[in-house]
Amino acid sequence: MTEQDEAIRQMNEWGGKGRPFFFLIDFDQQKPVVLPLEEMEVAGIRFSTPSFPDNETETEIPVFLEHEGYSLSNYTSQFQNVIDHIRAGDSFLVNLTCQTQVKLHLPFDQLYKVVRAKYKLLYKNQFLVFSPETFVQIQDGVISSCPMKGTLDAFLPDAVQQLTDNPKEKAEHSTIVDLIRNDLSIVATDVQVKRFRYIEEISAGKGRLLQASSEIIGRLPSDYPSKIGDILFALLPAGSVTGAPKKRTVEIIRETETYKRGYYTGIFGIFNGRNLDSAVLIRFLENTPSGVVYKSGGGITAQSDLMQEYDEMIQKIYVPLH
């Protein structure tokens, strides 16, 4: 039995018994972690979600995140490889990501207390996540997903209009909504787009970003708690951080990116015995043998501009403090 098989079995068993648990699944779904909630502190895991806020915050600690950016020449080569695949008809949308060396003046455990985010996760001092993006939520048998696709500096003139009217952003967002709708149809019935392309403003260090999201919902079978592991793994990897079509696009990602994503762009979440809340692991700091890295990226389509995509990837290297 593989680690994935064991994780699915454990999640289904605890789901069927109504036992609350924490789960963490990496991008390649090879090293999943499933733990009862009472073991979280001993395991060195701290988290906060809208359903399970930790209320552990600090406001007086200054934060400095420094970096020299990611090599433009390396990014150009990767970008061109993705564009070649898109023009060849291999993919409509590829989420290209990079890791950038950064310098921090705070350890992860202190930084965890300072950051403000919809979802936070500190995992054994190995990595720190402050994600704005929901993967799926389950509430009384209704499953919903809120993919984020489309980002712009909120301080630009007419920023909302720019983001709303941008043809590339429209096409990219519609592609992901179709993908997520199809994904949810694997596990649910009556799947529909409840809200399409609404705009949210989020903190981005010293600035603000606009993010476009949509909400897709469906109805799960009445015995879904006993199938919770099967349901989650059927939806992975997350469409918003891969692209479409998913299988071929993941192959392009592995060919193009120069590092292993690991837990970055995987998911984590909490099942409370009946309902579930989970996040996509983006806005991601990781301790590595060569120092701290920040992993970030964005969606590439046939309409993408090299410098705009490069700037978006760099723009996403931030710590949300407000």
C-alpha positions as CSV (number, residue, x, y, z in Angstrom):
1,M,0.0,0.0,0.0
2,T,1.4,3.4,-1.0
3,E,1.4,6.5,1.3
4,Q,-1.4,7.9,-0.8
5,D,-3.5,4.7,-0.4
6,E,-2.9,4.8,3.3
7,A,-3.9,8.4,3.6
8,I,-7.1,7.8,1.7
9,R,-7.9,4.8,3.8
10,Q,-7.3,6.8,7.0
11,M,-9.3,9.8,6.0
12,N,-12.2,7.6,4.9
13,E,-12.2,5.7,8.2
14,W,-12.0,8.8,10.4
15,G,-14.5,10.6,8.2
16,G,-17.0,7.8,8.5
17,K,-16.5,7.8,12.3
18,G,-16.9,11.6,12.5
19,R,-13.4,12.0,14.0
20,P,-11.8,15.4,13.4
21,F,-8.4,15.4,11.6
22,F,-5.8,17.6,9.9
23,F,-4.5,16.8,6.4
24,L,-1.6,18.0,4.3
25,I,-1.0,16.8,0.7
26,D,1.9,17.7,-1.4
27,F,1.7,18.6,-5.1
28,D,2.8,15.1,-6.3
29,Q,0.5,13.4,-3.7
30,Q,3.4,11.2,-2.6
31,K,3.9,12.4,1.0
32,P,0.5,13.1,2.5
33,V,0.1,13.7,6.3
34,V,-3.1,12.9,8.2
35,L,-3.3,13.5,11.9
36,P,-6.0,13.7,14.6
37,L,-6.4,17.3,15.8
38,E,-5.2,16.5,19.3
39,E,-1.7,15.6,18.0
40,M,-1.1,18.8,16.1
41,E,0.9,20.6,18.8
42,V,3.1,17.6,19.6
43,A,3.8,17.3,15.8
44,G,5.0,20.9,15.6
45,I,2.2,22.0,13.4
46,R,0.3,25.3,13.8
47,F,-2.6,26.5,11.6
48,S,-5.4,28.9,11.3
49,T,-8.4,28.8,9.0
50,P,-11.7,30.7,8.8
51,S,-13.4,27.8,10.6
52,F,-10.5,27.2,13.1
53,P,-8.9,30.6,13.8
54,D,-6.0,30.5,16.3
55,N,-6.2,34.2,17.3
56,E,-2.5,34.2,17.9
57,T,-1.2,37.5,16.6
58,E,1.5,40.0,17.2
59,T,1.5,43.6,15.9
60,E,4.7,45.1,17.2
61,I,7.3,43.0,15.4
62,P,8.8,44.6,12.3
63,V,9.2,42.3,9.3
64,F,11.8,42.6,6.6
65,L,11.7,40.4,3.5
66,E,14.6,41.1,1.1
67,H,15.4,39.5,-2.3
68,E,17.3,40.2,-5.5
69,G,14.6,38.8,-7.7
70,Y,14.6,35.8,-9.9
71,S,16.8,35.5,-13.0
72,L,15.0,37.1,-15.9
73,S,17.0,35.1,-18.4
74,N,16.0,31.8,-16.6
75,Y,12.4,32.9,-16.5
76,T,12.5,33.9,-20.2
77,S,13.7,30.4,-21.1
78,Q,11.0,28.7,-19.0
79,F,8.3,31.1,-20.3
80,Q,9.3,30.4,-23.9
81,N,9.1,26.7,-23.4
82,V,5.6,27.0,-22.0
83,I,4.5,29.2,-24.9
84,D,5.9,26.7,-27.4
85,H,3.8,24.0,-25.8
86,I,0.7,26.2,-25.8
87,R,1.2,27.1,-29.5
88,A,1.6,23.4,-30.2
89,G,-1.8,22.7,-28.7
90,D,-0.5,20.8,-25.7
91,S,-2.2,23.1,-23.2
92,F,-4.4,26.2,-23.0
93,L,-3.1,27.4,-19.6
94,V,0.1,26.5,-17.7
95,N,0.8,27.7,-14.1
96,L,4.5,28.4,-14.2
97,T,6.2,28.8,-10.8
98,C,9.7,29.7,-9.5
99,Q,11.6,29.8,-6.3
100,T,13.4,32.9,-5.3
101,Q,16.1,33.2,-2.6
102,V,15.0,35.6,0.1
103,K,16.4,37.0,3.4
104,L,14.2,37.1,6.5
105,H,15.0,38.8,9.8
106,L,12.5,36.7,11.8
107,P,12.3,32.9,12.4
108,F,9.2,31.2,11.0
109,D,7.6,30.8,14.4
110,Q,7.6,34.5,15.1
111,L,6.6,35.4,11.5
112,Y,3.6,33.1,11.8
113,K,2.3,35.4,14.6
114,V,2.7,38.5,12.5
115,V,1.2,37.5,9.2
116,R,-2.5,38.1,8.4
117,A,-4.0,35.6,6.0
118,K,-7.2,33.7,5.4
119,Y,-5.2,30.5,5.9
120,K,-2.0,30.1,7.7
121,L,0.2,27.0,8.2
122,L,3.5,26.5,10.0
123,Y,4.8,23.0,9.4
124,K,7.6,21.9,11.7
125,N,9.6,25.0,10.9
126,Q,10.1,23.5,7.4
127,F,7.7,25.9,5.6
128,L,5.3,28.7,6.3
129,V,2.2,29.4,4.3
130,F,-0.1,32.4,4.3
131,S,-2.6,31.6,1.6
132,P,-5.6,33.7,0.5
133,E,-7.1,30.8,-1.6
134,T,-9.7,28.2,-0.6
135,F,-9.3,24.8,-2.2
136,V,-12.6,23.2,-1.3
137,Q,-15.1,23.7,1.6
138,I,-17.8,21.2,2.6
139,Q,-20.8,22.5,4.5
140,D,-23.7,20.1,5.2
141,G,-23.1,18.1,2.1
142,V,-22.5,21.1,-0.3
143,I,-18.9,21.2,-1.7
144,S,-17.6,24.5,-3.0
145,S,-14.3,25.7,-4.6
146,C,-13.1,29.3,-5.0
147,P,-10.2,29.3,-7.5
148,M,-8.2,32.5,-7.8
149,K,-6.9,33.4,-11.2
150,G,-6.0,37.0,-12.1
151,T,-3.8,39.4,-10.2
152,L,-3.1,43.1,-10.4
153,D,-1.6,45.9,-8.3
154,A,-4.6,47.5,-6.6
155,F,-2.9,51.0,-6.7
156,L,-2.8,51.2,-10.5
157,P,-5.3,53.7,-12.1
158,D,-8.7,52.1,-12.7
159,A,-7.2,48.8,-11.4
160,V,-10.5,47.0,-11.0
161,Q,-11.5,47.9,-14.6
162,Q,-8.2,46.9,-15.9
163,L,-8.4,43.5,-14.3
164,T,-12.0,43.0,-15.2
165,D,-11.6,44.0,-18.9
166,N,-8.2,42.3,-19.6
167,P,-8.8,39.7,-22.4
168,K,-5.9,37.5,-21.2
169,E,-7.2,37.5,-17.6
170,K,-10.8,36.8,-18.8
171,A,-9.7,33.8,-20.8
172,E,-7.4,32.4,-18.1
173,H,-10.1,32.7,-15.4
174,S,-12.8,31.1,-17.6
175,T,-10.5,28.2,-18.4
176,I,-9.9,27.5,-14.7
177,V,-13.6,27.8,-13.8
178,D,-14.4,25.2,-16.5
179,L,-11.7,23.0,-15.2
180,I,-12.9,23.2,-11.6
181,R,-16.5,22.7,-12.6
182,N,-15.5,19.5,-14.4
183,D,-13.4,18.4,-11.4
184,L,-16.3,18.9,-9.0
185,S,-18.5,16.9,-11.4
186,I,-16.4,13.9,-10.7
187,V,-17.5,13.8,-7.0
188,A,-20.7,15.8,-6.9
189,T,-24.0,16.4,-8.6
190,D,-25.8,19.7,-9.5
191,V,-22.5,21.5,-10.1
192,Q,-22.9,25.2,-10.9
193,V,-21.0,28.4,-10.9
194,K,-22.6,30.4,-8.0
195,R,-20.4,33.5,-8.4
196,F,-18.3,34.3,-11.4
197,R,-15.2,36.5,-11.4
198,Y,-15.7,38.6,-8.3
199,I,-12.8,40.9,-7.2
200,E,-11.1,40.8,-3.8
201,E,-8.4,43.1,-2.4
202,I,-5.7,41.5,-0.3
203,S,-2.6,42.7,1.6
204,A,0.7,42.3,-0.2
205,G,3.3,43.5,2.2
206,K,3.6,47.2,1.7
207,G,1.0,47.2,-1.1
208,R,-2.4,45.7,-2.1
209,L,-3.3,43.3,-4.8
210,L,-6.6,42.6,-6.6
211,Q,-7.4,39.0,-7.1
212,A,-10.2,37.6,-9.3
213,S,-12.1,34.5,-7.9
214,S,-15.2,32.5,-8.7
215,E,-17.3,30.2,-6.6
216,I,-18.4,26.8,-7.9
217,I,-20.6,24.5,-5.9
218,G,-22.1,21.0,-6.0
219,R,-24.0,18.4,-3.9
220,L,-22.1,15.4,-2.4
221,P,-23.8,12.0,-1.7
222,S,-25.2,11.6,1.8
223,D,-22.4,9.2,2.9
224,Y,-19.6,11.6,1.8
225,P,-17.8,11.6,5.2
226,S,-16.8,8.0,4.7
227,K,-15.4,8.9,1.3
228,I,-13.6,12.1,2.2
229,G,-10.2,10.8,1.2
230,D,-11.4,9.6,-2.2
231,I,-13.1,12.9,-2.8
232,L,-10.1,15.1,-2.1
233,F,-7.6,13.0,-4.0
234,A,-10.0,12.9,-7.0
235,L,-9.7,16.7,-7.2
236,L,-5.9,16.9,-7.0
237,P,-3.7,18.5,-8.1
238,A,-5.6,21.8,-7.7
239,G,-6.6,23.2,-11.1
240,S,-5.8,26.8,-10.2
241,V,-2.1,26.0,-9.8
242,T,-1.7,23.5,-12.7
243,G,-3.7,24.5,-15.8
244,A,-5.7,22.8,-18.5
245,P,-5.9,20.1,-19.7
246,K,-4.6,19.0,-16.3
247,K,-2.7,15.8,-17.0
248,R,-0.7,17.1,-20.0
249,T,-0.1,20.5,-18.3
250,V,1.4,18.8,-15.2
251,E,3.8,17.1,-17.5
252,I,4.8,20.4,-19.0
253,I,5.2,21.9,-15.5
254,R,7.6,19.1,-14.5
255,E,9.6,19.5,-17.7
256,T,9.9,23.3,-17.4
257,E,10.3,24.1,-13.7
258,T,13.8,23.9,-12.3
259,Y,12.9,22.6,-8.8
260,K,10.5,20.2,-7.1
261,R,7.4,21.9,-5.8
262,G,7.1,19.7,-2.8
263,Y,4.2,20.8,-0.6
264,Y,4.0,24.1,-2.5
265,T,0.7,24.2,-4.5
266,G,-0.5,21.2,-2.5
267,I,-3.3,21.6,0.0
268,F,-4.0,21.5,3.7
269,G,-7.2,21.5,5.7
270,I,-9.3,20.5,8.6
271,F,-12.2,18.0,8.8
272,N,-14.3,18.6,12.0
273,G,-16.3,15.4,11.9
274,R,-18.9,16.7,9.4
275,N,-17.6,19.8,7.5
276,L,-14.3,20.6,5.9
277,D,-12.2,23.6,5.1
278,S,-9.1,23.6,3.0
279,A,-6.6,25.9,1.3
280,V,-4.2,25.8,-1.7
281,L,-0.6,26.1,-0.4
282,I,0.4,29.3,-2.1
283,R,2.3,32.3,-0.7
284,F,5.0,29.9,0.5
285,L,8.3,30.3,2.4
286,E,10.5,27.3,2.8
287,N,13.7,26.5,4.7
288,T,16.1,24.7,2.4
289,P,19.8,23.7,2.7
290,S,20.8,26.8,0.7
291,G,18.6,29.2,2.7
292,V,15.1,30.5,2.7
293,V,13.2,30.5,-0.6
294,Y,9.8,32.0,-1.6
295,K,7.8,30.1,-4.2
296,S,5.5,32.1,-6.5
297,G,4.1,32.0,-10.0
298,G,1.2,32.7,-12.3
299,G,-0.8,31.4,-15.2
300,I,0.6,31.5,-18.8
301,T,-1.7,31.6,-21.8
302,A,-1.2,32.3,-25.5
303,Q,-2.0,35.9,-24.8
304,S,0.6,36.3,-22.0
305,D,3.3,39.0,-22.1
306,L,6.7,38.0,-20.8
307,M,7.4,41.0,-18.6
308,Q,3.9,41.2,-17.2
309,E,4.0,37.5,-16.2
310,Y,7.5,38.0,-14.7
311,D,6.4,41.1,-12.8
312,E,3.4,39.2,-11.4
313,M,5.6,36.4,-10.2
314,I,7.9,38.8,-8.4
315,Q,4.9,40.9,-7.1
316,K,3.6,37.8,-5.3
317,I,6.8,37.6,-3.1
318,Y,5.4,39.4,0.0
319,V,4.4,38.9,3.6
320,P,0.8,40.1,4.4
321,L,0.8,42.1,7.5
322,H,-2.7,43.9,7.5
